Amino acid sequence: MPISNDLLEILVCPETKAPLVLDGETLVSTDPKTRRRYKIKDDIPIMLIDESEILEETEWKAIMEKYNASPFNQG
C-alpha cells in the first residue's frame, strides 16, 4: 500500500522538520539548505538522516517544480 496522503501530511524531515514531497519511491525534503531525500522500502519511509542522500541543487529544484512545492522557510 503506498503512502497515504494523511501520513504524508504528518511526516516531516527529521533534521529540519520541513514538509516532504512524495517523488516515486522517495520522500524529498522541501528545505533548500539540506535537500535531503529519504527512501521508501516496502511502503515504509526510511526517515533516518544517516540513510538519506543530499540532492544536488538542480535536481532538488526540478523536483520542487515538478510537484509545485514551496520551499521550506524556517524564518
CYANA upper distance limits for C-alpha pairs under 8 A (distance plus 0.5 A):
  1 MET  CA     43 ASP  CA      6.76
  2 PRO  CA     43 ASP  CA      6.15
  3 ILE  CA      7 LEU  CA      7.03
  3 ILE  CA      8 LEU  CA      7.24
  3 ILE  CA     43 ASP  CA      6.99
  3 ILE  CA     44 ILE  CA      8.33
  4 SER  CA      8 LEU  CA      6.72
  5 ASN  CA      9 GLU  CA      6.59
  6 ASP  CA     10 ILE  CA      7.34
  7 LEU  CA     11 LEU  CA      6.70
  8 LEU  CA     20 LEU  CA      7.72
  8 LEU  CA     21 VAL  CA      8.45
  8 LEU  CA     22 LEU  CA      8.24
  9 GLU  CA     19 PRO  CA      8.21
 11 LEU  CA     19 PRO  CA      7.46
 11 LEU  CA     20 LEU  CA      7.40
 12 VAL  CA     16 THR  CA      8.40
 12 VAL  CA     17 LYS  CA      5.46
 12 VAL  CA     18 ALA  CA      5.87
 12 VAL  CA     19 PRO  CA      5.31
 12 VAL  CA     20 LEU  CA      6.26
 12 VAL  CA     29 SER  CA      8.08
 13 CYS  CA     17 LYS  CA      5.19
 13 CYS  CA     18 ALA  CA      5.71
 13 CYS  CA     19 PRO  CA      6.95
 13 CYS  CA     20 LEU  CA      7.12
 13 CYS  CA     29 SER  CA      6.39
 13 CYS  CA     36 ARG  CA      8.45
 13 CYS  CA     47 MET  CA      7.92
 14 PRO  CA     47 MET  CA      7.29
 14 PRO  CA     48 LEU  CA      7.89
 14 PRO  CA     49 ILE  CA      7.47
 15 GLU  CA     49 ILE  CA      7.35
 16 THR  CA     31 ASP  CA      7.85
 18 ALA  CA     29 SER  CA      6.58
 18 ALA  CA     30 THR  CA      6.41
 18 ALA  CA     31 ASP  CA      6.31
 18 ALA  CA     72 PHE  CA      6.36
 19 PRO  CA     29 SER  CA      6.62
 19 PRO  CA     30 THR  CA      6.36
 19 PRO  CA     31 ASP  CA      8.39
 19 PRO  CA     72 PHE  CA      7.65
 20 LEU  CA     27 LEU  CA      6.35
 20 LEU  CA     28 VAL  CA      5.77
 20 LEU  CA     29 SER  CA      5.08
 20 LEU  CA     30 THR  CA      6.30
 21 VAL  CA     27 LEU  CA      5.94
 21 VAL  CA     28 VAL  CA      5.57
 21 VAL  CA     29 SER  CA      6.95
 21 VAL  CA     30 THR  CA      7.46
 21 VAL  CA     64 MET  CA      8.39
 21 VAL  CA     67 TYR  CA      8.01
 21 VAL  CA     69 ALA  CA      7.87
 22 LEU  CA     26 THR  CA      6.56
 22 LEU  CA     27 LEU  CA      5.17
 22 LEU  CA     28 VAL  CA      6.98
 23 ASP  CA     27 LEU  CA      6.37
 23 ASP  CA     28 VAL  CA      7.37
 23 ASP  CA     63 ILE  CA      8.01
 25 GLU  CA     39 LYS  CA      6.78
 25 GLU  CA     40 ILE  CA      5.80
 25 GLU  CA     41 LYS  CA      8.16
 26 THR  CA     37 ARG  CA      6.96
 26 THR  CA     38 TYR  CA      5.95
 26 THR  CA     39 LYS  CA      4.98
 26 THR  CA     40 ILE  CA      5.84
 26 THR  CA     45 PRO  CA      8.26
 27 LEU  CA     37 ARG  CA      6.15
 27 LEU  CA     38 TYR  CA      5.57
 27 LEU  CA     39 LYS  CA      6.95
 27 LEU  CA     40 ILE  CA      7.83
 27 LEU  CA     45 PRO  CA      8.13
 28 VAL  CA     35 ARG  CA      7.64
 28 VAL  CA     36 ARG  CA      6.41
 28 VAL  CA     37 ARG  CA      4.90
 28 VAL  CA     38 TYR  CA      6.82
 29 SER  CA     34 THR  CA      8.24
 29 SER  CA     35 ARG  CA      6.31
 29 SER  CA     36 ARG  CA      5.87
 29 SER  CA     37 ARG  CA      6.80
 30 THR  CA     35 ARG  CA      7.32
 30 THR  CA     64 MET  CA      7.77
 30 THR  CA     69 ALA  CA      7.74
 30 THR  CA     70 SER  CA      7.49
 30 THR  CA     71 PRO  CA      5.49
 30 THR  CA     72 PHE  CA      5.72
 31 ASP  CA     35 ARG  CA      6.21
 31 ASP  CA     36 ARG  CA      8.31
 31 ASP  CA     71 PRO  CA      6.36
 31 ASP  CA     72 PHE  CA      5.28
 31 ASP  CA     73 ASN  CA      7.68
 32 PRO  CA     57 GLU  CA      8.35
 32 PRO  CA     60 TRP  CA      8.38
 32 PRO  CA     71 PRO  CA      6.77
 32 PRO  CA     72 PHE  CA      7.42
 34 THR  CA     54 ILE  CA      7.22
 35 ARG  CA     54 ILE  CA      5.99
 35 ARG  CA     55 LEU  CA      5.97
 35 ARG  CA     56 GLU  CA      8.08
 35 ARG  CA     57 GLU  CA      7.83
 35 ARG  CA     60 TRP  CA      6.78
 36 ARG  CA     52 SER  CA      6.70
 36 ARG  CA     53 GLU  CA      6.06
 36 ARG  CA     54 ILE  CA      5.08
 36 ARG  CA     55 LEU  CA      6.67
 37 ARG  CA     52 SER  CA      6.00
 37 ARG  CA     53 GLU  CA      5.77
 37 ARG  CA     54 ILE  CA      6.76
 37 ARG  CA     55 LEU  CA      7.35
 38 TYR  CA     45 PRO  CA      7.50
 38 TYR  CA     46 ILE  CA      6.55
 38 TYR  CA     47 MET  CA      6.59
 38 TYR  CA     48 LEU  CA      8.11
 38 TYR  CA     51 GLU  CA      7.80
 38 TYR  CA     52 SER  CA      5.33
 38 TYR  CA     53 GLU  CA      7.33
 39 LYS  CA     45 PRO  CA      6.62
 39 LYS  CA     46 ILE  CA      6.12
 39 LYS  CA     47 MET  CA      8.28
 39 LYS  CA     52 SER  CA      7.55
 40 ILE  CA     44 ILE  CA      5.81
 40 ILE  CA     45 PRO  CA      4.76
 40 ILE  CA     46 ILE  CA      6.27
 41 LYS  CA     45 PRO  CA      6.91
 41 LYS  CA     46 ILE  CA      7.54
 46 ILE  CA     51 GLU  CA      7.99
 47 MET  CA     51 GLU  CA      8.24
 47 MET  CA     52 SER  CA      7.99
 48 LEU  CA     52 SER  CA      6.87
 55 LEU  CA     59 GLU  CA      6.80
 55 LEU  CA     60 TRP  CA      6.30
 56 GLU  CA     60 TRP  CA      6.70
 57 GLU  CA     61 LYS  CA      6.56
 58 THR  CA     62 ALA  CA      6.70
 59 GLU  CA     63 ILE  CA      6.87
 60 TRP  CA     64 MET  CA      6.80
 61 LYS  CA     65 GLU  CA      6.64
 62 ALA  CA     66 LYS  CA      6.49
 63 ILE  CA     67 TYR  CA      6.90
 64 MET  CA     68 ASN  CA      6.27
 64 MET  CA     69 ALA  CA      5.39
 64 MET  CA     70 SER  CA      7.55
 64 MET  CA     71 PRO  CA      7.98
 65 GLU  CA     69 ALA  CA      6.91
